[in-house]
Amino acid sequence: MNKLALTVIGTVFVAAGALAAPQGFEQPVAGGPQGFNNQAPNTVAGVLQNAYDDQIVTLSGRLTNFLGDDRYEFTDEAGDRIEVELDDDQNWSNISKDQLITIVGKVDKDLLSTTIEVKQAAPLQR
């Protein structure tokens, strides 16, 4: 009886250890640490559908509309649009309306809206 009890207890501990092991280490990301799926979306549609709050994203497109204060409409090459915020503490004179640019920013995801706080913007060289 003791052997059976020890076998059952040992099996439970082994199974619990396997279930508690970290998951997601089977798909390496090119150029990143092994085992993490850290691919950020690179399109407006991807940001709207899959990005999480405070995620850093890089997008290419154009500033197409001024929305007031420091808010602009950003349109990517697929024609999808998202509101972006260009902090007035920075000098944004290196970019202009309808110029193809690359932005790097932080996703601000709320209950009813998703915007991007732009940290860097630069003209895209093609």
Number of C-alpha atoms within 10 A of each C-alpha: 6 7 8 9 10 11 11 11 12 12 12 12 11 11 11 11 10 11 10 9 8 8 10 11 11 10 10 14 14 10 6 11 10 13 14 14 15 12 11 15 19 14 21 26 16 12 22 18 11 10 22 17 13 13 16 18 21 18 20 21 23 24 21 16 14 14 12 8 10 11 18 20 16 27 23 21 13 11 12 14 19 18 19 25 21 19 14 10 6 9 9 13 6 9 17 14 13 13 14 20 21 19 23 17 22 21 21 18 17 10 5 5 10 18 22 27 20 18 14 13 18 16 16 14 7 4
